[in-house]
Amino acid sequence: MLELDHCESLGGLLEEHADDLQDLHQAWQSISSGGAQEVAW
């Protein structure tokens, strides 16, 4: 189990990187739908 303060700091990181996570999510959707060739890492 993660400690609560660790979860809070993780939540802060997630908020800071929300735009990056959205980009990753879109890239993942592209990969999982068979468009892996189009994704540049």
The first five atom37 places (N, CA, C, CB, O) and aatype in JSON, in Angstrom:
{
  "aatype": [12, 10, 6, 10, 3, 8, 4, 6, 15, 10, 7, 7, 10, 10, 6, 6, 8, 0, 3, 3, 10, 5, 3, 10, 8, 5, 0, 17, 5, 15, 9, 15, 15, 7, 7, 0, 5, 6, 19, 0, 17],
  "atom_mask": [
    [1, 1, 1, 1, 1],
    [1, 1, 1, 1, 1],
    [1, 1, 1, 1, 1],
    [1, 1, 1, 1, 1],
    [1, 1, 1, 1, 1],
    [1, 1, 1, 1, 1],
    [1, 1, 1, 1, 1],
    [1, 1, 1, 1, 1],
    [1, 1, 1, 1, 1],
    [1, 1, 1, 1, 1],
    [1, 1, 1, 0, 1],
    [1, 1, 1, 0, 1],
    [1, 1, 1, 1, 1],
    [1, 1, 1, 1, 1],
    [1, 1, 1, 1, 1],
    [1, 1, 1, 1, 1],
    [1, 1, 1, 1, 1],
    [1, 1, 1, 1, 1],
    [1, 1, 1, 1, 1],
    [1, 1, 1, 1, 1],
    [1, 1, 1, 1, 1],
    [1, 1, 1, 1, 1],
    [1, 1, 1, 1, 1],
    [1, 1, 1, 1, 1],
    [1, 1, 1, 1, 1],
    [1, 1, 1, 1, 1],
    [1, 1, 1, 1, 1],
    [1, 1, 1, 1, 1],
    [1, 1, 1, 1, 1],
    [1, 1, 1, 1, 1],
    [1, 1, 1, 1, 1],
    [1, 1, 1, 1, 1],
    [1, 1, 1, 1, 1],
    [1, 1, 1, 0, 1],
    [1, 1, 1, 0, 1],
    [1, 1, 1, 1, 1],
    [1, 1, 1, 1, 1],
    [1, 1, 1, 1, 1],
    [1, 1, 1, 1, 1],
    [1, 1, 1, 1, 1],
    [1, 1, 1, 1, 1]
  ],
  "atom_positions": [
    [[0.84, -1.21, 0.0], [0.0, 0.0, 0.0], [0.88, 1.26, 0.0], [-0.96, 0.01, 1.24], [1.89, 1.33, 0.69]],
    [[0.47, 2.23, -0.79], [1.17, 3.51, -0.79], [0.73, 4.34, 0.4], [0.93, 4.27, -2.11], [-0.43, 4.28, 0.83]],
    [[1.67, 5.1, 0.93], [1.31, 6.0, 2.02], [0.54, 7.2, 1.47], [2.57, 6.48, 2.79], [0.69, 7.57, 0.31]],
    [[-0.31, 7.8, 2.33], [-1.19, 8.87, 1.85], [-0.4, 10.05, 1.3], [-2.09, 9.33, 2.97], [-0.75, 10.59, 0.26]],
    [[0.67, 10.46, 2.01], [1.43, 11.61, 1.53], [2.08, 11.3, 0.18], [2.51, 12.02, 2.55], [2.23, 12.19, -0.66]],
    [[2.45, 10.05, -0.03], [3.01, 9.66, -1.33], [1.94, 9.79, -2.41], [3.57, 8.21, -1.28], [2.22, 10.26, -3.51]],
    [[0.73, 9.36, -2.1], [-0.37, 9.47, -3.06], [-0.66, 10.93, -3.39], [-1.64, 8.79, -2.52], [-0.92, 11.27, -4.54]],
    [[-0.61, 11.79, -2.38], [-0.89, 13.2, -2.62], [0.17, 13.81, -3.54], [-0.95, 13.98, -1.29], [-0.17, 14.56, -4.46]],
    [[1.43, 13.49, -3.31], [2.47, 14.04, -4.17], [2.36, 13.45, -5.58], [3.88, 13.76, -3.57], [2.66, 14.12, -6.56]],
    [[1.94, 12.19, -5.66], [1.74, 11.57, -6.97], [0.6, 12.28, -7.7], [1.44, 10.05, -6.82], [0.68, 12.53, -8.9]],
    [[-0.47, 12.59, -6.95], [-1.58, 13.33, -7.55], [-1.12, 14.68, -8.08], [0.0, 0.0, 0.0], [-1.56, 15.12, -9.15]],
    [[-0.24, 15.35, -7.32], [0.3, 16.63, -7.78], [1.09, 16.46, -9.06], [0.0, 0.0, 0.0], [0.98, 17.28, -9.98]],
    [[1.89, 15.4, -9.13], [2.66, 15.13, -10.35], [1.72, 14.9, -11.52], [3.58, 13.92, -10.15], [1.95, 15.4, -12.63]],
    [[0.66, 14.12, -11.28], [-0.28, 13.83, -12.36], [-0.93, 15.11, -12.86], [-1.36, 12.83, -11.89], [-1.13, 15.29, -14.06]],
    [[-1.27, 16.02, -11.94], [-1.87, 17.28, -12.36], [-0.88, 18.1, -13.17], [-2.36, 18.08, -11.15], [-1.25, 18.72, -14.17]],
    [[0.39, 18.12, -12.72], [1.41, 18.89, -13.43], [1.61, 18.38, -14.85], [2.74, 18.85, -12.67], [1.88, 19.15, -15.77]],
    [[1.48, 17.05, -15.01], [1.79, 16.44, -16.3], [0.53, 16.0, -17.04], [2.72, 15.26, -16.11], [0.59, 15.1, -17.88]],
    [[-0.6, 16.61, -16.72], [-1.87, 16.19, -17.32], [-1.82, 16.28, -18.85], [-3.02, 17.06, -16.79], [-2.33, 15.4, -19.54]],
    [[-1.19, 17.34, -19.38], [-1.12, 17.47, -20.83], [-0.29, 16.35, -21.44], [-0.53, 18.83, -21.21], [-0.66, 15.79, -22.47]],
    [[0.84, 16.03, -20.79], [1.67, 14.93, -21.27], [0.89, 13.62, -21.23], [2.96, 14.81, -20.44], [0.99, 12.8, -22.14]],
    [[0.12, 13.43, -20.15], [-0.66, 12.21, -20.02], [-1.72, 12.12, -21.12], [-1.31, 12.13, -18.64], [-1.99, 11.03, -21.63]],
    [[-2.31, 13.25, -21.47], [-3.29, 13.24, -22.55], [-2.62, 12.84, -23.86], [-3.97, 14.62, -22.7], [-3.17, 12.06, -24.63]],
    [[-1.42, 13.36, -24.1], [-0.68, 12.99, -25.31], [-0.37, 11.51, -25.31], [0.61, 13.81, -25.43], [-0.52, 10.83, -26.32]],
    [[0.07, 10.99, -24.14], [0.36, 9.57, -24.03], [-0.89, 8.74, -24.28], [0.95, 9.25, -22.66], [-0.85, 7.71, -24.95]],
    [[-2.01, 9.21, -23.72], [-3.26, 8.48, -23.89], [-3.65, 8.41, -25.36], [-4.38, 9.14, -23.09], [-4.08, 7.36, -25.85]],
    [[-3.5, 9.53, -26.06], [-3.83, 9.55, -27.49], [-2.88, 8.62, -28.25], [-3.75, 10.99, -28.05], [-3.3, 7.9, -29.16]],
    [[-1.61, 8.65, -27.88], [-0.64, 7.78, -28.54], [-0.99, 6.31, -28.28], [0.79, 8.09, -28.04], [-0.9, 5.48, -29.18]],
    [[-1.38, 6.01, -27.03], [-1.75, 4.63, -26.69], [-2.97, 4.18, -27.48], [-2.02, 4.51, -25.19], [-3.02, 3.05, -27.95]],
    [[-3.96, 5.07, -27.62], [-5.14, 4.73, -28.41], [-4.74, 4.45, -29.86], [-6.19, 5.87, -28.35], [-5.26, 3.54, -30.5]],
    [[-3.81, 5.26, -30.35], [-3.34, 5.07, -31.73], [-2.65, 3.72, -31.88], [-2.39, 6.21, -32.13], [-2.86, 3.0, -32.86]],
    [[-1.83, 3.37, -30.88], [-1.12, 2.08, -30.92], [-2.12, 0.93, -30.82], [-0.09, 1.99, -29.76], [-2.05, -0.02, -31.6]],
    [[-3.04, 1.02, -29.86], [-3.94, -0.1, -29.62], [-4.93, -0.27, -30.76], [-4.68, 0.1, -28.3], [-5.55, -1.33, -30.89]],
    [[-5.1, 0.76, -31.59], [-5.97, 0.62, -32.75], [-5.16, 0.26, -34.01], [-6.77, 1.92, -32.98], [-5.69, 0.3, -35.12]],
    [[-3.91, -0.07, -33.83], [-3.1, -0.56, -34.94], [-2.31, 0.51, -35.67], [0.0, 0.0, 0.0], [-1.79, 0.24, -36.75]],
    [[-2.22, 1.72, -35.1], [-1.51, 2.79, -35.79], [-0.12, 3.03, -35.23], [0.0, 0.0, 0.0], [0.35, 4.16, -35.21]],
    [[0.54, 1.97, -34.77], [1.82, 2.13, -34.09], [2.87, 2.8, -34.98], [2.33, 0.77, -33.61], [3.74, 3.52, -34.5]],
    [[2.78, 2.55, -36.28], [3.77, 3.12, -37.19], [3.71, 4.64, -37.19], [3.55, 2.58, -38.6], [4.71, 5.31, -37.47]],
    [[2.54, 5.19, -36.87], [2.36, 6.63, -36.94], [2.85, 7.34, -35.69], [0.91, 6.96, -37.17], [2.98, 8.56, -35.68]],
    [[3.11, 6.58, -34.63], [3.48, 7.2, -33.36], [5.0, 7.33, -33.27], [2.94, 6.38, -32.16], [5.71, 6.33, -33.33]],
    [[5.47, 8.55, -33.13], [6.91, 8.78, -32.97], [7.21, 8.99, -31.49], [7.39, 10.01, -33.82], [6.69, 9.92, -30.87]],
    [[8.05, 8.13, -30.93], [8.34, 8.24, -29.49], [9.49, 9.19, -29.28], [8.67, 6.86, -28.87], [9.9, 9.42, -28.14]]
  ]
}
